[in-house]
């Protein structure tokens, strides 16, 4: 089966699940544990700290293609469709998965490996890797809707659970729907910069800009009427998402 076709099916089924249930405030944490078991071989284990009731997920994992070549990858979770780990271009691996139980989701104990990626080359430096919403927006869902994923390059077992992750952002859009311009208040973004991205229902990014404060504006100019996902990313991590509609 064409990997892109399967990814699209997973995405569309995930969208059905999202729109069937109300938004959620749940959170899951995923670590990339990097090792070099042999010369010229780098292994990345993706390990979940709090993988509870997860229905679907899809995200990109980027690597330094100047030092590493993707060799193989697999998800250890059972799925209702064959899980996908694809390498569409040098520098990016796309992972997509849908739970066999789309009502209750899948649960795994803390610090459980959910995927393994194998690379040729030496790349144990954390700077060689990052989680990203490009080319596919990061999505995690549970029975209530969106889950706020927290990503980290490092060890799950040695992480300090006493240190909470950065606070989640929340997006308030007014008016919504809108026809010309909307005001976006990003609660939690008090310092630093972030990226505001807009995705259509097919998961295609249609707009992006850098923001440096809690208030910004979104113009409907050059955008077709319809429903979009407005997402805020900081350092490659999805921090908040809100559904908007342009009339």
Residue pairs with C-beta under 8 A, 6 or more apart in sequence:
1 82
3 84
3 86
3 88
4 86
4 88
6 81
6 82
6 84
6 96
7 58
7 84
7 86
7 94
7 96
7 136
8 202
9 81
10 56
10 58
10 81
10 84
10 96
10 97
10 98
11 58
11 96
11 136
11 139
11 202
11 203
13 56
13 81
13 98
13 102
14 55
14 56
14 58
14 98
14 139
14 141
15 201
17 55
17 56
17 102
17 141
18 141
18 145
18 146
21 143
21 144
21 145
22 144
22 145
23 144
23 145
23 146
24 142
24 144
24 145
24 146
24 147
25 148
25 168
26 52
26 53
26 142
26 144
26 147
26 148
27 50
27 147
27 148
27 149
27 150
27 165
27 168
28 48
28 49
28 50
28 51
28 52
28 54
28 140
28 147
28 148
28 149
28 150
29 48
29 49
29 50
29 149
29 150
29 151
29 152
29 156
29 165
30 46
30 47
30 48
30 49
30 114
30 131
30 149
30 150
30 151
30 152
31 46
31 47
31 48
31 49
31 151
31 152
31 153
31 154
31 155
31 156
31 159
32 44
32 45
32 46
32 47
32 61
32 129
32 131
32 151
32 152
32 153
32 154
33 44
33 45
33 46
33 47
33 154
33 155
33 156
34 42
34 43
34 44
34 123
34 124
34 126
34 129
34 153
35 42
35 43
35 45
35 124
36 42
36 43
36 122
36 123
36 124
37 43
39 122
40 120
40 121
40 122
41 118
41 119
41 120
42 68
42 118
42 119
42 120
42 121
42 122
42 123
42 124
43 116
43 117
43 118
43 119
44 61
44 116
44 117
44 118
44 119
44 129
45 113
45 115
45 116
45 117
46 61
46 95
46 113
46 114
46 115
46 116
46 117
47 111
47 112
47 113
47 114
47 156
48 108
48 110
48 111
48 112
48 114
48 156
49 110
49 111
49 156
49 159
50 110
51 106
51 107
51 108
51 112
51 114
52 105
52 107
52 142
53 104
53 105
53 106
53 107
53 142
53 143
54 99
54 105
54 106
54 107
54 140
54 141
54 142
54 147
55 98
55 99
55 101
55 102
55 105
55 106
55 141
55 142
55 143
56 97
56 98
56 99
56 102
56 139
56 140
56 141
57 95
57 96
57 97
57 139
57 140
57 141
57 149
58 94
58 95
58 96
58 97
58 136
58 137
58 138
58 139
59 94
59 95
59 131
59 132
59 133
59 136
59 138
59 139
59 140
59 149
60 92
60 93
60 94
60 95
60 131
60 132
60 133
60 134
60 135
60 136
60 138
61 92
61 93
61 94
61 95
61 117
61 129
61 130
61 131
61 132
62 91
62 92
62 93
62 129
62 130
62 131
62 132
62 236
63 70
63 91
63 92
63 93
63 119
63 123
63 128
63 129
64 91
64 123
64 127
64 128
64 129
65 90
65 91
67 121
67 122
67 123
67 128
68 119
68 120
68 121
68 123
68 128
69 90
69 119
69 120
69 121
70 87
70 90
70 93
70 117
70 118
70 119
71 118
71 119
71 120
72 117
72 118
73 85
73 87
73 93
73 95
73 115
73 116
73 117
73 118
74 83
74 85
74 115
74 116
75 83
75 84
75 85
75 95
75 97
75 114
75 115
76 113
76 114
76 115
76 116
77 83
77 97
77 99
77 106
77 108
77 114
77 115
78 100
78 106
79 97
79 98
79 99
79 100
80 98
80 99
80 100
80 102
81 98
83 95
83 96
83 97
83 98
84 94
84 95
84 96
84 97
85 93
85 94
85 95
85 115
85 117
86 93
86 94
87 93
87 94
88 94
88 135
92 132
92 135
93 117
94 135
94 136
95 115
96 136
99 105
99 106
100 106
103 143
104 143
105 141
105 142
105 143
108 114
110 156
111 156
111 157
123 129
126 153
126 154
129 153
130 153
130 235
130 236
131 138
131 151
131 236
131 237
132 138
132 236
133 197
133 231
133 233
133 236
133 238
134 205
135 205
136 203
137 197
137 199
137 203
137 205
137 229
137 231
137 238
138 149
138 237
138 238
139 146
140 146
140 147
140 148
140 149
141 147
146 241
148 168
148 238
148 239
148 240
149 237
149 238
150 165
150 166
150 237
151 236
151 237
152 159
166 234
166 239
167 188
168 188
168 239
168 240
169 186
169 187
169 188
169 189
169 194
169 232
169 234
169 239
169 240
170 186
170 187
170 188
170 240
171 184
171 185
171 186
171 187
171 230
171 232
171 240
171 241
171 242
172 184
172 185
172 187
172 242
173 182
173 183
173 184
173 218
173 230
173 242
173 244
174 182
174 183
174 185
175 182
176 182
176 244
176 245
177 244
177 245
177 246
177 247
178 220
178 244
178 245
178 246
178 247
179 220
179 246
179 247
180 219
180 220
180 221
181 217
181 218
181 219
181 220
182 217
182 218
182 220
182 244
183 215
183 216
183 217
184 196
184 215
184 216
184 217
184 218
184 230
185 214
185 215
186 194
186 196
186 211
186 214
186 215
186 216
186 232
186 240
187 214
188 214
188 239
188 240
189 211
189 213
189 214
189 232
189 234
190 214
192 212
192 234
193 210
193 211
193 212
193 234
194 210
194 211
194 212
194 232
194 233
194 234
194 239
195 208
195 209
195 210
195 211
195 232
195 233
195 234
196 207
196 208
196 209
196 210
196 211
196 216
196 218
196 230
196 231
196 232
197 205
197 207
197 208
197 230
197 231
197 232
197 233
198 205
198 206
198 207
198 208
198 218
198 223
198 228
198 229
198 230
198 231
198 244
199 205
199 206
199 228
199 229
199 231
200 206
200 226
200 228
201 226
201 227
201 228
201 229
206 223
206 228
207 218
207 223
209 216
211 232
218 230
218 244
220 246
223 246
224 246
225 246
225 247
226 245
226 246
227 243
227 244
227 245
228 243
228 244
228 245
228 246
229 241
229 242
229 243
229 244
230 241
230 242
230 243
230 244
231 238
231 240
231 241
231 242
232 238
232 239
232 240
232 241
233 239
